[in-house]
């Protein structure tokens, strides 16, 4: 199998440690649902700076506050131990379709954020997941602004123009200033 270019892979989680004796992996998942792994059918495991290696997913299930992932060919505690701390990636093309107002994080990171009245706020650098909604971390120079991903604030997302328009909610930007 030829290597997949890094720009075609998405980080979906990391291996915490083995679980049991049969090669199960205890993982921290960055996906909201295990369907992201099952739908991909294959994940790529990358240990340190090594080339990612593909594995077929045989099962994944939630377990307490983590997930348990079973990969074809990883059948013992010793094999699973070798993957401790590895990154879990999937091919972008394997992501399931989404509804009209849903976006993948990799689509949003890098978008330029503007106020509805036209002022430039900054660029989305990363996203913080919270219980109720995500928070977009927007940087402009040394200034950092936290924008809640809620319908009252986000007016428009245009992926082709690489920009997001947010409402001029009174005090939103002031709350972020120290």
N, C-alpha and C positions, 0 to 999 in steps of 0.2 A: 504494500500500500504506500503510495507516495505521500510525503508529508503535506499536511494542510497548512496554508499560509496563516501566520498568527492573526492577521486581520480578519480571518474568517472564523475565528474561535471566540467564544464568550466564556468568561469565568462564571461557573455556576455554583461553586462551593469548594470545600477543602476537606481532606481526610483528617479526622481528629485522631483516630486510633482504630485498631481491630476491635471487633465485637464477637466474642465467642471463639470457638475452635474451627468453624467451618468456612472461614474466609470472608465473613461479613465485615463491612466497613462502617464505622460510626462516622457520619459526615455532618459538617455544618453546611446547610444548603442556603444559597442566596436566592433560590427560586421560591415562589410562594406555594407551589404545589409540586408533588412528586411527579405529576404528569409531564413536567418539563424534561425529566430524565427518561421516563418511559417512552415519551413521544420521540425523543432523539434516538432511541434504540442503541446508540453507541455513544460512549463518553470517551474523552481523551484525558489521560492522567499524566500530569507533568510533575516530575520530581526535580526540584531545584531548577537548574538551567538546561536540563536534558530535553531532548526532543519529545513532544507529547506522544504517548502510545495509546492506540485505540483499544477499547474493551467493549464487548456487548453487555448491555444491562439486562440482567435476568429478573431482578426485582428491586423495588425501593419502597420503604414504608416509614411512616413517622414512628418515632420512639422517644417518649418523654419530650425534651426540647431539641432533639436532633432527628436525623433520619438514618436508617440502616439501608445500605446499598450493597447489592450482590452483583458481582461482575463475573462473567464467564472466564474461567481460567484462574481465578483467585479462589482456591479451595481449601486453604489451610491458614492457620494463625501465622505461620512463618511468611507465607506469600503476602498476606494482608499487612503484616508488620513492615514490609519493605515499602509500602505505600503511605505510611504515616507521614503527615504533613504535606502531602502532594496536593496540587491544585487539580480541580475537576473542571474540565472544559467541555463544551458541546459546539458543534458546527452551527453557525447562524442560520443556515438553510433548513435546519431541522426544527426550528421554533414553530410552534403552532400559530395559526392565524389568530388575530385579535379583533376585538370589536372596534368600531370607528373611533371612539374616544380613549382607546388604550394605547400605550406606548411602552416599548422596551427601554430600559435604562440606557442602553448603548445608543439609542436614537436621540435621547434627550441631552446626554452629556456633550457639551460643546456648543449647544444652542446659545445664541445671543438673546438676552432678555431686555425687553423694552416696556416702558409704561404706556398705557393706552393713549396718553397725551403726547407721546413721542420721545420722551427722555430715555437715554440708554442706562441700564442698570448694571449689566455685566454679563459674564458667560457662566453657564452652569458647569461647575467643576466636578461635583459629585452629588450623590443623592443619599439622604439618610432615611432609612425605613423607620416608621413609627407604627404604633398599633392602629391608628385610625387613618392616617394619610402619610404619604412621603413628604419630605422636606427637601427642596432644591437648594443646594449651597452654591450661591452665585458670587463670583469674584470680579472685582474691577480694581486693578492695581493691588494695593494692600487692604482694600475695603472688602469685607465679607458680608453678604446679605443672605438671610434665610427666608425662603419663600415657601409657604405651605401649598401643597399640590391639592387645592380644593377648587370647586367650580366657581365660588365667589371671587377667587383671585385670578385664576388662569382663564383668560379670555380666548386665546387662540394659540395653537401650535402649528407652525408651518415647517414641516421637515424639509421641503424643497428649498425654501429660503433660509433654512437653519436659524429660525427665530421663534421666540415665544413672546406673546403680548400679555401683560398682566394688568389688572385693574389698579386704578389709583386709589386704593383703599387707604383712608385717612389713618396715618400713624404707622402703616406697615413698614415703611423703610426707616422711620424714626426709631422704632422698637429695636432695630438692629444696631443702632449707633451707640457707642460707649462714651 
